[in-house]
Amino acid sequence: MGRWRICYAVVWAQQTSKPLVRDSLMAGIWLLKSEPSVFSWEDLKAAPQQTTCWEGVRNYQARNFMRDHMQVGDRVLFYHSNANPPAIMGIAEVVRPAYPDHFAWNPDSPYFDPKSTPDNPRWLMVDIQYRRDFLPPLPLSELRQTRGLEGMLLLQKGCRLSVQPVTESEWQIILSLRSP
Protein backbone atom coordinates (compact mmCIF):
# COMPACT_ATOMS: atom_id res chain seq x y z
CA MET A 1 0.00 0.00 0.00
CA GLY A 2 1.16 3.55 -0.71
CA ARG A 3 2.58 5.88 1.90
CA TRP A 4 -0.73 7.48 2.93
CA ARG A 5 -3.18 4.82 1.81
CA ILE A 6 -3.28 2.81 5.01
CA CYS A 7 -4.65 5.68 7.11
CA TYR A 8 -7.13 6.66 4.42
CA ALA A 9 -8.10 3.02 4.13
CA VAL A 10 -9.20 3.25 7.75
CA VAL A 11 -11.63 6.04 6.86
CA TRP A 12 -12.88 4.12 3.84
CA ALA A 13 -13.27 0.93 5.85
CA GLN A 14 -15.05 2.84 8.60
CA GLN A 15 -17.51 4.32 6.09
CA THR A 16 -18.14 0.96 4.45
CA SER A 17 -18.32 -0.93 7.78
CA LYS A 18 -15.35 -3.19 7.12
CA PRO A 19 -15.07 -5.53 10.13
CA LEU A 20 -11.52 -4.75 11.31
CA VAL A 21 -12.09 -1.03 11.72
CA ARG A 22 -15.68 -1.32 12.91
CA ASP A 23 -14.66 -3.89 15.54
CA SER A 24 -11.68 -1.83 16.69
CA LEU A 25 -13.81 1.31 17.00
CA MET A 26 -16.41 -0.63 18.97
CA ALA A 27 -13.69 -2.00 21.27
CA GLY A 28 -13.15 1.44 22.81
CA ILE A 29 -9.37 1.19 22.79
CA TRP A 30 -7.12 3.96 21.49
CA LEU A 31 -3.50 4.84 21.03
CA LEU A 32 -2.73 8.53 21.62
CA LYS A 33 0.62 9.93 20.53
CA SER A 34 2.46 12.75 22.23
CA GLU A 35 5.96 14.09 21.91
CA PRO A 36 7.50 14.03 25.39
CA SER A 37 8.95 17.51 24.84
CA VAL A 38 5.38 18.81 24.41
CA PHE A 39 3.45 16.68 26.92
CA SER A 40 4.94 13.59 28.52
CA TRP A 41 3.66 10.61 30.43
CA GLU A 42 5.29 12.11 33.53
CA ASP A 43 3.34 15.34 32.88
CA LEU A 44 0.09 13.36 32.93
CA LYS A 45 1.06 11.63 36.17
CA ALA A 46 1.93 15.01 37.75
CA ALA A 47 -1.27 16.76 36.57
CA PRO A 48 -4.04 17.54 39.08
CA GLN A 49 -5.98 14.29 39.63
CA GLN A 50 -3.60 12.81 37.03
CA THR A 51 -5.99 14.14 34.38
CA THR A 52 -5.49 16.37 31.36
CA CYS A 53 -7.28 17.56 28.25
CA TRP A 54 -5.95 16.05 25.01
CA GLU A 55 -5.79 19.29 23.04
CA GLY A 56 -4.08 20.22 19.81
CA VAL A 57 -5.39 17.45 17.55
CA ARG A 58 -5.32 19.08 14.11
CA ASN A 59 -6.11 16.20 11.79
CA TYR A 60 -9.71 15.69 10.69
CA GLN A 61 -9.54 11.91 10.77
CA ALA A 62 -8.15 11.91 14.33
CA ARG A 63 -10.73 14.54 15.36
CA ASN A 64 -13.52 12.40 13.90
CA PHE A 65 -12.37 9.38 15.89
CA MET A 66 -12.66 11.47 19.06
CA ARG A 67 -15.98 13.03 18.06
CA ASP A 68 -17.73 9.97 16.68
CA HIS A 69 -16.31 7.05 18.62
CA MET A 70 -14.41 7.93 21.79
CA GLN A 71 -16.44 7.50 24.97
CA VAL A 72 -15.94 7.84 28.70
CA GLY A 73 -14.35 4.63 29.97
CA ASP A 74 -12.45 3.91 26.75
CA ARG A 75 -8.92 2.62 27.32
CA VAL A 76 -5.89 4.53 26.05
CA LEU A 77 -2.34 3.47 25.25
CA PHE A 78 -0.19 6.57 25.82
CA TYR A 79 2.60 6.62 23.23
CA HIS A 80 5.72 8.78 23.23
CA SER A 81 6.53 9.63 19.62
CA ASN A 82 9.68 11.41 18.52
CA ALA A 83 11.43 9.96 21.58
CA ASN A 84 14.48 7.81 22.08
CA PRO A 85 13.13 5.19 21.93
CA PRO A 86 9.51 5.78 20.88
CA ALA A 87 7.40 3.68 23.25
CA ILE A 88 4.04 2.98 24.84
CA MET A 89 4.44 4.42 28.32
CA GLY A 90 1.30 3.12 29.97
CA ILE A 91 -2.47 3.09 30.15
CA ALA A 92 -4.88 5.98 30.60
CA GLU A 93 -8.66 6.23 30.37
CA VAL A 94 -11.02 8.66 28.65
CA VAL A 95 -12.84 10.51 31.45
CA ARG A 96 -14.62 13.21 29.42
CA PRO A 97 -15.99 12.82 25.89
CA ALA A 98 -15.12 15.14 23.01
CA TYR A 99 -15.74 18.84 23.54
CA PRO A 100 -14.54 22.00 21.73
CA ASP A 101 -10.80 22.62 21.85
CA HIS A 102 -10.72 26.20 23.12
CA PHE A 103 -6.97 26.42 22.44
CA ALA A 104 -7.94 26.86 18.78
CA TRP A 105 -9.48 30.24 19.67
CA ASN A 106 -6.43 31.64 21.46
CA PRO A 107 -4.10 33.55 19.10
CA ASP A 108 -1.22 32.99 21.55
CA SER A 109 -1.62 29.20 21.47
CA PRO A 110 0.46 27.04 19.12
CA TYR A 111 -2.87 25.31 18.36
CA PHE A 112 -4.62 28.52 17.23
CA ASP A 113 -6.88 28.18 14.18
CA PRO A 114 -8.52 31.40 12.98
CA LYS A 115 -11.24 29.36 11.22
CA SER A 116 -12.39 27.80 14.50
CA THR A 117 -14.77 29.84 16.66
CA PRO A 118 -16.84 29.19 19.80
CA ASP A 119 -19.96 29.25 17.58
CA ASN A 120 -18.42 26.89 15.04
CA PRO A 121 -15.65 24.88 16.70
CA ARG A 122 -13.51 23.04 14.22
CA TRP A 123 -11.39 21.04 16.67
CA LEU A 124 -12.19 18.88 19.67
CA MET A 125 -10.41 17.43 22.67
CA VAL A 126 -11.11 14.76 25.28
CA ASP A 127 -9.92 14.41 28.86
CA ILE A 128 -7.80 11.43 29.86
CA GLN A 129 -6.65 10.16 33.25
CA TYR A 130 -3.61 8.10 34.20
CA ARG A 131 -4.26 4.45 35.09
CA ARG A 132 -0.94 2.57 35.16
CA ASP A 133 2.64 2.50 33.93
CA PHE A 134 4.22 0.00 31.62
CA LEU A 135 7.44 -0.98 33.37
CA PRO A 136 9.56 -0.82 31.42
CA PRO A 137 7.92 1.20 28.64
CA LEU A 138 7.08 -0.87 25.56
CA PRO A 139 9.36 0.31 22.73
CA LEU A 140 8.34 0.50 19.10
CA SER A 141 11.08 -2.00 18.21
CA GLU A 142 9.47 -4.64 20.46
CA LEU A 143 6.03 -3.93 19.00
CA ARG A 144 7.42 -4.44 15.48
CA GLN A 145 8.80 -7.85 16.48
CA THR A 146 5.64 -9.06 18.22
CA ARG A 147 3.55 -11.63 16.40
CA GLY A 148 -0.07 -10.57 16.02
CA LEU A 149 0.63 -6.83 15.84
CA GLU A 150 1.54 -6.73 12.15
CA GLY A 151 -1.74 -4.98 11.27
CA MET A 152 -1.62 -2.41 14.07
CA LEU A 153 -2.01 1.09 12.64
CA LEU A 154 0.99 2.37 14.59
CA LEU A 155 3.21 -0.05 12.68
CA GLN A 156 1.96 0.89 9.20
CA LYS A 157 4.24 3.02 7.03
CA GLY A 158 2.96 6.55 6.56
CA CYS A 159 0.28 6.36 9.25
CA ARG A 160 1.05 9.30 11.49
CA LEU A 161 -2.34 9.79 13.13
CA SER A 162 -2.11 11.06 16.70
CA VAL A 163 -5.36 9.26 17.59
CA GLN A 164 -5.64 5.65 16.42
CA PRO A 165 -8.06 2.81 17.14
CA VAL A 166 -6.60 -0.37 18.60
CA THR A 167 -8.29 -3.76 18.23
CA GLU A 168 -9.16 -5.93 21.22
CA SER A 169 -6.70 -8.53 19.94
CA GLU A 170 -3.87 -5.94 19.75
CA TRP A 171 -4.78 -4.70 23.24
CA GLN A 172 -4.58 -8.22 24.68
CA ILE A 173 -1.22 -8.89 23.03
CA ILE A 174 0.19 -5.59 24.32
CA LEU A 175 -1.09 -6.28 27.85
CA SER A 176 0.55 -9.71 27.75
CA LEU A 177 3.89 -7.99 27.09
CA ARG A 178 3.56 -5.76 30.17
CA SER A 179 1.45 -7.56 32.75
CA PRO A 180 1.20 -5.75 36.09
GINORZI-V859935 format. One record per residue. RES is the residue in one letter. PSI is psi as a letter, one per 40 degrees, with the letter a starting at -180 (none if undefined). Layout:
# GINORZI-V859935
res=(RES/RES)
psi=(PSI/PSI)
This chain:
# GINORZI-V859935
res=(M/G/R/W/R/I/C/Y/A/V/V/W/A/Q/Q/T/S/K/P/L/V/R/D/S/L/M/A/G/I/W/L/L/K/S/E/P/S/V/F/S/W/E/D/L/K/A/A/P/Q/Q/T/T/C/W/E/G/V/R/N/Y/Q/A/R/N/F/M/R/D/H/M/Q/V/G/D/R/V/L/F/Y/H/S/N/A/N/P/P/A/I/M/G/I/A/E/V/V/R/P/A/Y/P/D/H/F/A/W/N/P/D/S/P/Y/F/D/P/K/S/T/P/D/N/P/R/W/L/M/V/D/I/Q/Y/R/R/D/F/L/P/P/L/P/L/S/E/L/R/Q/T/R/G/L/E/G/M/L/L/L/Q/K/G/C/R/L/S/V/Q/P/V/T/E/S/E/W/Q/I/I/L/S/L/R/S/P)
psi=(i/i/d/e/d/d/d/d/d/d/d/d/d/d/d/e/f/h/d/d/d/d/d/d/d/d/d/f/h/i/h/h/i/i/h/d/e/d/h/i/d/d/d/d/d/e/i/h/f/f/i/i/i/g/i/e/h/f/h/d/d/d/d/d/d/d/d/d/d/h/i/h/e/i/i/h/h/h/h/h/i/f/i/g/i/h/i/h/d/a/h/a/i/h/e/h/i/h/i/h/g/e/d/e/e/h/e/e/i/e/e/h/h/e/e/h/i/d/d/g/h/d/i/i/i/i/h/i/h/h/d/i/i/h/h/i/i/h/i/d/d/d/d/d/e/h/h/e/e/d/e/h/d/d/e/h/h/e/h/e/h/e/h/h/i/h/i/d/d/d/d/d/d/d/d/d/d/f/i/none)
